[in-house]
């Protein structure tokens, strides 16, 4: 009578490869979380108590007086500037500001 080998039962003893892969995933996730926490703490220390972003630059000063129409005001945003026609004028604030009719 031929001898038949029984199939290995991995339910009781999982292969070492699966547990090693699981450990690598856990270590990678923990390292990523630690990196994000460190980045957050350094940015808070560098830019102020309640901020995680650098303060806004003075975009209007960098662009100079020609950024907006002479009858418009330059308004600094966090990442850019906006030109708005002064009261009594209408237009895009950049090239056109005409008296309201």
Buried (B, 14 or more C-beta within 10 A) or exposed (E): EEEEEEEEEEEEEEEEEEEEEEEEEEEEEEEEEEEEEEEEEEBEEEEEEEEEEEEEEEBBEEBEEEBBBEBBBBBBEEEEBBBBBEEEBEBEBBEEBEEEE
